[in-house]
Every structure is written in C-alpha cells, then in structure tokens.
C-alpha cells in the first residue's frame, strides 16, 4: 500500500467512525435545545436509550435523525411550558428548509 492509498484508507475510516459518534440531524439540534437526552426523555416519557436512538442511522436501529411525529407536538408543548425556545422548524432537516418554497 502506497502513501496515497493509506491516506485514502485513513480518511475513509475516520468518516465511517464519525457516522457512529455524531448524532444525526435534526435530532441533535432538538435534543441540544431541550437540554440533553435526559431532559428530552423526561419530557416525552421515554427512556434515554430510545431518545438516543433518534440520532442513530437507520442501519443501526435508529430513526435517521428524525423524531417520531407523535412526539413532536408533545415536545413543543413541554418546551413552551418550560420556557425552552424550541420551534417547529427545528424538527426538519435544514436542507429541506433551505429548499425553494412550495408554490
């Protein structure tokens, strides 16, 4: 293996590892705004494990960064009650929000 092949291998491996270490969006943003995994779990009466899985890729048993629709309204209500600045747009990927408006 030459240095170029080795560098490619290392960079590819790091990118693969990052997928498992970093929580996917928009779950990461919602959880951060609400005060962390424990706080969100308490807000929606779910286990911390279940909430953490929202940020996992679907291939790892997660929801691919999406928060279940049936919990979005509950999270918004709880956020309002607690003075947390959570907004409906936080539940959608930024790429969707940046897309052109529907006509």
C-alpha positions in Angstrom: 0.0 0.0 0.0 1.5 3.3 -1.0 1.1 6.6 0.9 -1.9 7.8 -1.2 -3.8 4.5 -0.7 -3.0 4.7 3.1 -4.2 8.3 3.3 -7.4 7.4 1.5 -7.9 4.4 3.8 -7.4 6.5 6.9 -9.8 9.3 5.8 -12.5 6.8 4.8 -12.2 5.1 8.1 -12.5 8.4 10.0 -15.6 9.3 8.1 -17.1 5.9 8.8 -16.3 6.3 12.5 -17.8 9.8 12.6 -21.1 8.3 11.5 -21.3 6.3 14.7 -20.1 9.1 17.0 -22.1 12.1 15.9 -25.8 12.2 16.3 -27.8 12.9 13.1 -29.8 16.0 12.5 -32.4 17.3 13.3 -32.5 15.1 16.4 -29.1 16.5 17.6 -30.4 20.1 17.4 -33.7 19.3 19.2 -32.0 17.4 21.9 -29.4 20.1 22.4 -32.0 22.9 22.6 -34.1 21.0 25.1 -31.2 20.4 27.5 -29.9 17.0 26.6 -31.0 13.4 26.3 -32.2 13.1 29.9 -34.3 16.2 29.7 -35.9 15.1 26.4 -36.6 11.6 27.8 -38.4 13.1 30.7 -40.3 15.5 28.5 -41.7 12.7 26.4 -41.8 9.9 29.0 -39.4 7.7 27.0 -36.2 6.0 28.0 -32.9 7.7 27.4 -31.9 4.8 25.1 -35.0 5.4 23.0 -34.3 9.2 22.7 -30.6 8.5 21.9 -31.7 6.2 19.0 -33.4 9.1 17.3 -29.9 10.3 16.4 -28.7 6.9 15.0 -28.7 6.0 11.4 -31.5 3.6 10.4 -28.9 1.0 9.6 -28.0 1.0 13.4 -31.6 0.7 14.5 -32.2 4.5 14.8 -34.6 6.8 13.1 -32.0 8.5 10.9 -32.2 11.8 12.9 -35.9 12.1 12.8 -38.1 12.5 15.9 -41.3 10.5 15.8 -44.2 12.6 14.6 -46.4 11.6 17.6 -43.8 13.1 20.0 -43.1 16.3 18.2 -46.2 18.1 19.5 -45.6 16.8 23.0 -42.0 18.1 22.9 -43.3 21.5 21.6 -45.9 21.7 24.4 -43.3 20.8 27.1 -40.8 23.2 25.7 -43.3 26.1 25.9 -44.2 25.1 29.4 -40.5 25.1 30.4 -39.6 28.3 28.5 -37.4 26.4 26.0 -37.0 28.1 22.6 -37.9 25.1 20.6 -39.7 25.8 17.2 -41.5 23.5 14.7 -38.8 24.2 12.1 -36.2 22.5 14.4 -37.8 19.1 13.6 -36.9 19.3 9.9 -33.5 18.9 8.2 -32.0 22.3 7.2 -31.7 21.1 3.6 -35.5 20.9 3.4 -35.9 24.3 5.0 -33.4 25.8 2.5 -35.3 24.4 -0.5 -37.4 26.7 -2.5 -40.9 27.5 -1.1 -43.7 25.4 -2.5 -45.9 27.2 -4.9 
